[in-house]
């Protein structure tokens, strides 16, 4: 069974930093591109950062470019998101998942973990 467990979120002041972690299991992790997504209340889920299966290539949403860094450790089946210079608009639930592949929980329901909440506020 696919499992994606995000952690590391919390309350942080503007300008602060957080490091999110994602523990993956139930699939051949190194065969998949991975990504971080986020969803704020009332907004669509958006791609934040992506990383190719070997970790050689990354890409970022314009809104986080230069502030966030995605990385992975295939030996540990882990994906990370280092977030610096955080802004209130970064407040959202952050999720990790495969990019370019959908893990299906049911025929009409894609699998997502519970995510981890990041709140940027003074």
N, CA and C atoms as an extended XYZ file, in Angstrom:
366
Properties=species:S:1:pos:R:3:atomname:S:1:resname:S:1:resid:I:1 pbc="F F F"
N         0.844       -1.183        0.000 N   UNK     1
C         0.000        0.000        0.000 CA  UNK     1
C         0.889        1.246        0.000 C   UNK     1
N         0.558        2.178       -0.868 N   UNK     2
C         1.296        3.428       -0.923 CA  UNK     2
C         1.022        4.223        0.341 C   UNK     2
N         2.087        4.762        0.920 N   UNK     3
C         1.968        5.665        2.049 CA  UNK     3
C         2.888        6.856        1.847 C   UNK     3
N         2.366        8.027        2.121 N   UNK     4
C         3.121        9.269        2.067 CA  UNK     4
C         2.818       10.018        3.347 C   UNK     4
N         3.828       10.193        4.178 N   UNK     5
C         3.639       10.794        5.487 CA  UNK     5
C         4.480       12.051        5.582 C   UNK     5
N         3.808       13.186        5.597 N   UNK     6
C         4.476       14.474        5.672 CA  UNK     6
C         4.637       14.908        7.125 C   UNK     6
N         5.710       15.620        7.406 N   UNK     7
C         5.944       16.127        8.744 CA  UNK     7
C         6.801       17.382        8.662 C   UNK     7
N         6.884       18.084        9.767 N   UNK     8
C         7.758       19.237        9.861 CA  UNK     8
C         7.067       20.582        9.825 C   UNK     8
N         5.773       20.587        9.585 N   UNK     9
C         5.055       21.845        9.557 CA  UNK     9
C         4.901       22.439       10.942 C   UNK     9
N         4.409       23.650       10.967 N   UNK    10
C         4.200       24.331       12.226 CA  UNK    10
C         3.984       25.803       12.017 C   UNK    10
N         4.011       26.531       13.111 N   UNK    11
C         3.842       27.976       13.093 CA  UNK    11
C         5.203       28.638       13.062 C   UNK    11
N         5.383       29.551       12.133 N   UNK    12
C         6.649       30.245       11.993 CA  UNK    12
C         6.380       31.702       11.652 C   UNK    12
N         7.258       32.574       12.100 N   UNK    13
C         7.119       33.989       11.795 CA  UNK    13
C         7.575       34.298       10.375 C   UNK    13
N         7.028       35.351        9.778 N   UNK    14
C         7.532       35.757        8.468 CA  UNK    14
C         9.043       35.931        8.487 C   UNK    14
N         9.677       35.457        7.436 N   UNK    15
C        11.122       35.489        7.355 CA  UNK    15
C        11.801       34.265        7.929 C   UNK    15
N        11.049       33.426        8.605 N   UNK    16
C        11.598       32.241        9.214 CA  UNK    16
C        11.749       31.091        8.243 C   UNK    16
N        12.190       29.964        8.773 N   UNK    17
C        12.462       28.784        7.965 CA  UNK    17
C        11.838       27.542        8.578 C   UNK    17
N        11.511       26.598        7.719 N   UNK    18
C        11.055       25.277        8.119 CA  UNK    18
C        11.598       24.262        7.131 C   UNK    18
N        11.773       23.045        7.605 N   UNK    19
C        12.143       21.942        6.732 CA  UNK    19
C        11.081       20.862        6.834 C   UNK    19
N        10.436       20.586        5.725 N   UNK    20
C         9.426       19.545        5.670 CA  UNK    20
C        10.049       18.233        5.217 C   UNK    20
N         9.510       17.148        5.739 N   UNK    21
C         9.963       15.820        5.363 CA  UNK    21
C         8.783       14.993        4.884 C   UNK    21
N         9.042       14.090        3.975 N   UNK    22
C         8.036       13.173        3.462 CA  UNK    22
C         8.626       11.778        3.440 C   UNK    22
N         8.015       10.884        4.180 N   UNK    23
C         8.430        9.487        4.206 CA  UNK    23
C         7.522        8.693        3.286 C   UNK    23
N         8.102        8.061        2.291 N   UNK    24
C         7.347        7.325        1.291 CA  UNK    24
C         7.565        5.828        1.449 C   UNK    24
N         6.524        5.069        1.184 N   UNK    25
C         6.629        3.617        1.217 CA  UNK    25
C         5.557        3.011        0.325 C   UNK    25
N         5.724        1.741        0.003 N   UNK    26
C         4.720        1.024       -0.758 CA  UNK    26
C         4.892        1.089       -2.263 C   UNK    26
N         5.947        1.709       -2.732 N   UNK    27
C         6.235        1.759       -4.161 CA  UNK    27
C         7.727        1.924       -4.361 C   UNK    27
N         8.171        1.700       -5.582 N   UNK    28
C         9.593        1.801       -5.894 CA  UNK    28
C         9.954        3.275       -6.010 C   UNK    28
N        10.295        3.830       -4.883 N   UNK    29
C        10.468        5.271       -4.740 CA  UNK    29
C        11.414        5.872       -5.786 C   UNK    29
N        12.533        5.235       -6.006 N   UNK    30
C        13.539        5.794       -6.898 CA  UNK    30
C        13.115        5.796       -8.362 C   UNK    30
N        12.017        5.129       -8.690 N   UNK    31
C        11.523        5.106      -10.064 CA  UNK    31
C        10.602        6.276      -10.391 C   UNK    31
N        10.304        7.099       -9.403 N   UNK    32
C         9.301        8.135       -9.582 CA  UNK    32
C         9.848        9.529       -9.348 C   UNK    32
N         9.488       10.436      -10.255 N   UNK    33
C         9.641       11.845       -9.955 CA  UNK    33
C         8.734       12.172       -8.771 C   UNK    33
N         9.176       13.087       -7.927 N   UNK    34
C         8.401       13.461       -6.757 CA  UNK    34
C         8.196       14.968       -6.733 C   UNK    34
N         7.256       15.384       -5.925 N   UNK    35
C         6.945       16.804       -5.857 CA  UNK    35
C         6.323       17.151       -4.516 C   UNK    35
N         6.417       18.422       -4.190 N   UNK    36
C         5.650       19.008       -3.105 CA  UNK    36
C         4.549       19.869       -3.703 C   UNK    36
N         3.378       19.744       -3.124 N   UNK    37
C         2.222       20.547       -3.471 CA  UNK    37
C         1.725       21.253       -2.217 C   UNK    37
N         0.930       22.264       -2.408 N   UNK    38
C         0.313       22.910       -1.256 CA  UNK    38
C        -1.095       23.366       -1.613 C   UNK    38
N        -1.911       23.492       -0.588 N   UNK    39
C        -3.268       23.955       -0.778 CA  UNK    39
C        -3.660       24.849        0.390 C   UNK    39
N        -4.011       26.064        0.064 N   UNK    40
C        -4.511       27.007        1.044 CA  UNK    40
C        -6.030       26.973        1.025 C   UNK    40
N        -6.673       27.348        2.126 N   UNK    41
C        -8.138       27.358        2.160 CA  UNK    41
C        -8.720       28.182        1.024 C   UNK    41
N        -9.691       27.600        0.331 N   UNK    42
C       -10.350       28.300       -0.747 CA  UNK    42
C        -9.572       28.380       -2.038 C   UNK    42
N        -8.421       27.746       -2.104 N   UNK    43
C        -7.599       27.788       -3.297 CA  UNK    43
C        -7.332       26.379       -3.802 C   UNK    43
N        -6.979       26.283       -5.065 N   UNK    44
C        -6.644       24.999       -5.656 CA  UNK    44
C        -5.287       24.524       -5.165 C   UNK    44
N        -5.127       23.220       -5.139 N   UNK    45
C        -3.815       22.660       -4.865 CA  UNK    45
C        -2.862       23.066       -5.987 C   UNK    45
N        -1.662       23.465       -5.617 N   UNK    46
C        -0.695       23.902       -6.602 CA  UNK    46
C         0.636       23.194       -6.415 C   UNK    46
N         1.341       23.046       -7.507 N   UNK    47
C         2.682       22.483       -7.470 CA  UNK    47
C         3.644       23.515       -6.911 C   UNK    47
N         4.426       23.113       -5.937 N   UNK    48
C         5.415       23.980       -5.324 CA  UNK    48
C         6.805       23.703       -5.880 C   UNK    48
N         7.179       22.439       -5.911 N   UNK    49
C         8.509       22.053       -6.353 CA  UNK    49
C         8.493       20.617       -6.823 C   UNK    49
N         9.294       20.314       -7.820 N   UNK    50
C         9.411       18.971       -8.328 CA  UNK    50
C        10.855       18.541       -8.407 C   UNK    50
N        11.065       17.233       -8.364 N   UNK    51
C        12.407       16.682       -8.439 CA  UNK    51
C        12.348       15.374       -9.208 C   UNK    51
N        13.279       15.180      -10.113 N   UNK    52
C        13.306       13.966      -10.909 CA  UNK    52
C        13.773       12.783      -10.072 C   UNK    52
N        13.586       11.597      -10.612 N   UNK    53
C        13.778       10.394       -9.807 CA  UNK    53
C        15.185       10.239       -9.247 C   UNK    53
N        16.174       10.705       -9.975 N   UNK    54
C        17.542       10.644       -9.494 CA  UNK    54
C        17.982       11.879       -8.732 C   UNK    54
N        17.132       12.882       -8.694 N   UNK    55
C        17.442       14.100       -7.973 CA  UNK    55
C        18.280       15.100       -8.745 C   UNK    55
N        18.547       14.822      -10.007 N   UNK    56
C        19.429       15.682      -10.775 CA  UNK    56
C        18.766       16.985      -11.206 C   UNK    56
N        17.460       16.957      -11.382 N   UNK    57
C        16.748       18.120      -11.883 CA  UNK    57
C        15.633       18.509      -10.932 C   UNK    57
N        15.494       19.803      -10.731 N   UNK    58
C        14.428       20.329       -9.894 CA  UNK    58
C        13.753       21.487      -10.607 C   UNK    58
N        12.520       21.744      -10.236 N   UNK    59
C        11.845       22.926      -10.729 CA  UNK    59
C        10.919       23.449       -9.647 C   UNK    59
N        10.619       24.739       -9.738 N   UNK    60
C         9.894       25.418       -8.681 CA  UNK    60
C         8.845       26.354       -9.252 C   UNK    60
N         7.781       26.510       -8.496 N   UNK    61
C         6.829       27.559       -8.811 CA  UNK    61
C         7.520       28.911       -8.688 C   UNK    61
N         7.124       29.841       -9.532 N   UNK    62
C         7.738       31.163       -9.486 CA  UNK    62
C         7.621       31.805       -8.106 C   UNK    62
N         6.550       31.517       -7.414 N   UNK    63
C         6.304       32.137       -6.126 CA  UNK    63
C         7.289       31.705       -5.042 C   UNK    63
N         7.965       30.579       -5.240 N   UNK    64
C         8.887       30.083       -4.219 CA  UNK    64
C        10.323       30.002       -4.703 C   UNK    64
N        10.543       30.264       -5.967 N   UNK    65
C        11.877       30.143       -6.543 CA  UNK    65
C        12.866       31.031       -5.797 C   UNK    65
N        13.985       30.452       -5.443 N   UNK    66
C        15.000       31.168       -4.706 CA  UNK    66
C        14.841       31.100       -3.209 C   UNK    66
N        13.698       30.632       -2.748 N   UNK    67
C        13.440       30.534       -1.316 CA  UNK    67
C        13.320       29.099       -0.831 C   UNK    67
N        12.799       28.221       -1.683 N   UNK    68
C        12.570       26.831       -1.315 CA  UNK    68
C        13.542       25.932       -2.071 C   UNK    68
N        13.913       24.827       -1.445 N   UNK    69
C        14.770       23.843       -2.078 CA  UNK    69
C        14.220       22.450       -1.825 C   UNK    69
N        13.970       21.712       -2.899 N   UNK    70
C        13.518       20.334       -2.782 CA  UNK    70
C        14.715       19.407       -2.928 C   UNK    70
N        14.708       18.328       -2.174 N   UNK    71
C        15.762       17.337       -2.273 CA  UNK    71
C        15.186       15.965       -1.953 C   UNK    71
N        15.951       14.934       -2.240 N   UNK    72
C        15.486       13.585       -1.933 CA  UNK    72
C        16.650       12.703       -1.553 C   UNK    72
N        16.337       11.675       -0.797 N   UNK    73
C        17.309       10.668       -0.405 CA  UNK    73
C        16.687        9.330       -0.755 C   UNK    73
N        17.080        8.784       -1.892 N   UNK    74
C        16.456        7.552       -2.360 CA  UNK    74
C        16.773        6.353       -1.465 C   UNK    74
N        17.903        6.387       -0.790 N   UNK    75
C        18.248        5.302        0.116 CA  UNK    75
C        17.310        5.247        1.305 C   UNK    75
N        16.728        6.387        1.655 N   UNK    76
C        15.821        6.470        2.791 CA  UNK    76
C        14.365        6.641        2.390 C   UNK    76
N        14.094        6.692        1.096 N   UNK    77
C        12.737        6.933        0.602 CA  UNK    77
C        12.154        8.210        1.198 C   UNK    77
N        12.952        9.270        1.152 N   UNK    78
C        12.551       10.537        1.750 CA  UNK    78
C        12.639       11.665        0.736 C   UNK    78
N        11.711       12.596        0.839 N   UNK    79
C        11.735       13.851        0.105 CA  UNK    79
C        11.676       14.977        1.121 C   UNK    79
N        12.413       16.039        0.848 N   UNK    80
C        12.482       17.161        1.765 CA  UNK    80
C        12.158       18.457        1.045 C   UNK    80
N        11.688       19.415        1.812 N   UNK    81
C        11.486       20.756        1.295 CA  UNK    81
C        12.007       21.745        2.319 C   UNK    81
N        13.116       22.369        2.001 N   UNK    82
C        13.666       23.416        2.840 CA  UNK    82
C        13.031       24.730        2.429 C   UNK    82
N        12.398       25.390        3.370 N   UNK    83
C        11.679       26.620        3.100 CA  UNK    83
C        12.312       27.752        3.901 C   UNK    83
N        12.815       28.735        3.199 N   UNK    84
C        13.426       29.901        3.823 CA  UNK    84
C        12.655       31.157        3.448 C   UNK    84
N        12.895       32.214        4.190 N   UNK    85
C        12.262       33.506        3.921 CA  UNK    85
C        10.759       33.367        3.760 C   UNK    85
N        10.148       32.670        4.681 N   UNK    86
C         8.726       32.372        4.571 CA  UNK    86
C         7.867       33.626        4.656 C   UNK    86
N         6.798       33.594        3.905 N   UNK    87
C         5.847       34.694        3.817 CA  UNK    87
C         4.465       34.218        4.235 C   UNK    87
N         3.607       35.124        4.690 N   UNK    88
C         2.256       34.710        5.065 CA  UNK    88
C         1.525       33.970        3.946 C   UNK    88
N         1.761       34.333        2.707 N   UNK    89
C         1.096       33.673        1.597 CA  UNK    89
C         1.585       32.246        1.361 C   UNK    89
N         2.626       31.830        2.068 N   UNK    90
C         3.059       30.441        2.022 CA  UNK    90
C         2.213       29.544        2.921 C   UNK    90
N         1.349       30.133        3.713 N   UNK    91
C         0.497       29.364        4.610 CA  UNK    91
C        -0.388       28.415        3.815 C   UNK    91
N        -0.302       27.139        4.132 N   UNK    92
C        -1.044       26.121        3.400 CA  UNK    92
C        -0.772       24.769        4.033 C   UNK    92
N        -1.546       23.786        3.609 N   UNK    93
C        -1.218       22.398        3.904 CA  UNK    93
C        -0.316       21.906        2.784 C   UNK    93
N         0.811       21.350        3.152 N   UNK    94
C         1.791       20.884        2.186 CA  UNK    94
C         1.746       19.372        2.064 C   UNK    94
N         1.756       18.891        0.842 N   UNK    95
C         1.682       17.471        0.542 CA  UNK    95
C         2.848       17.066       -0.348 C   UNK    95
N         3.320       15.860       -0.165 N   UNK    96
C         4.223       15.276       -1.143 CA  UNK    96
C         3.474       14.221       -1.937 C   UNK    96
N         3.922       13.983       -3.146 N   UNK    97
C         3.327       12.949       -3.975 CA  UNK    97
C         4.212       12.732       -5.187 C   UNK    97
N         3.916       11.679       -5.917 N   UNK    98
C         4.591       11.470       -7.182 CA  UNK    98
C         4.157       12.545       -8.165 C   UNK    98
N         5.042       12.847       -9.085 N   UNK    99
C         4.720       13.783      -10.155 CA  UNK    99
C         4.659       13.011      -11.454 C   UNK    99
N         3.583       13.200      -12.187 N   UNK   100
C         3.424       12.492      -13.446 CA  UNK   100
C         2.795       11.123      -13.301 C   UNK   100
N         2.481       10.735      -12.099 N   UNK   101
C         1.838        9.463      -11.810 CA  UNK   101
C         0.800        9.686      -10.725 C   UNK   101
N        -0.330        9.044      -10.854 N   UNK   102
C        -1.366        9.108       -9.842 CA  UNK   102
C        -1.481        7.756       -9.171 C   UNK   102
N        -1.356        7.747       -7.856 N   UNK   103
C        -1.647        6.552       -7.078 CA  UNK   103
C        -3.121        6.602       -6.715 C   UNK   103
N        -3.839        5.567       -7.094 N   UNK   104
C        -5.281        5.563       -6.900 CA  UNK   104
C        -5.669        4.839       -5.626 C   UNK   104
N        -6.411        5.547       -4.777 N   UNK   105
C        -6.973        4.932       -3.591 CA  UNK   105
C        -8.200        4.103       -3.956 C   UNK   105
N        -9.029        4.670       -4.809 N   UNK   106
C       -10.151        3.995       -5.430 CA  UNK   106
C       -10.138        4.397       -6.888 C   UNK   106
N       -11.031        3.793       -7.675 N   UNK   107
C       -11.035        4.072       -9.099 CA  UNK   107
C       -11.286        5.541       -9.414 C   UNK   107
N       -11.952        6.238       -8.498 N   UNK   108
C       -12.256        7.643       -8.718 CA  UNK   108
C       -11.660        8.556       -7.645 C   UNK   108
N       -10.774        8.028       -6.803 N   UNK   109
C       -10.203        8.810       -5.713 CA  UNK   109
C        -8.687        8.646       -5.709 C   UNK   109
N        -7.953        9.688       -6.049 N   UNK   110
C        -6.500        9.592       -5.983 CA  UNK   110
C        -6.007        9.591       -4.542 C   UNK   110
N        -4.883        8.954       -4.323 N   UNK   111
C        -4.321        8.897       -2.987 CA  UNK   111
C        -3.507       10.144       -2.679 C   UNK   111
N        -3.775       10.722       -1.533 N   UNK   112
C        -2.958       11.791       -0.962 CA  UNK   112
C        -2.785       11.513        0.522 C   UNK   112
N        -1.638       11.872        1.051 N   UNK   113
C        -1.450       11.787        2.475 CA  UNK   113
C        -2.219       12.881        3.188 C   UNK   113
N        -2.021       12.962        4.494 N   UNK   114
C        -2.738       13.963        5.281 CA  UNK   114
C        -2.134       15.353        5.168 C   UNK   114
N        -0.910       15.437        4.719 N   UNK   115
C        -0.244       16.714        4.594 CA  UNK   115
C         0.258       17.226        5.936 C   UNK   115
N         0.986       18.326        5.879 N   UNK   116
C         1.453       18.979        7.090 CA  UNK   116
C         1.190       20.477        6.956 C   UNK   116
N         0.639       21.051        7.992 N   UNK   117
C         0.210       22.446        7.946 CA  UNK   117
C         1.361       23.382        8.270 C   UNK   117
N         1.560       24.342        7.387 N   UNK   118
C         2.526       25.410        7.595 CA  UNK   118
C         1.755       26.710        7.753 C   UNK   118
N         1.967       27.376        8.868 N   UNK   119
C         1.323       28.656        9.119 CA  UNK   119
C         2.395       29.711        9.329 C   UNK   119
N         2.377       30.722        8.493 N   UNK   120
C         3.350       31.810        8.571 CA  UNK   120
C         2.609       33.051        9.044 C   UNK   120
N         2.877       33.435       10.263 N   UNK   121
C         2.146       34.539       10.860 CA  UNK   121
C         2.936       35.132       12.010 C   UNK   121
N         2.796       36.423       12.188 N   UNK   122
C         3.392       37.095       13.325 CA  UNK   122
C         2.408       37.228       14.477 C   UNK   122
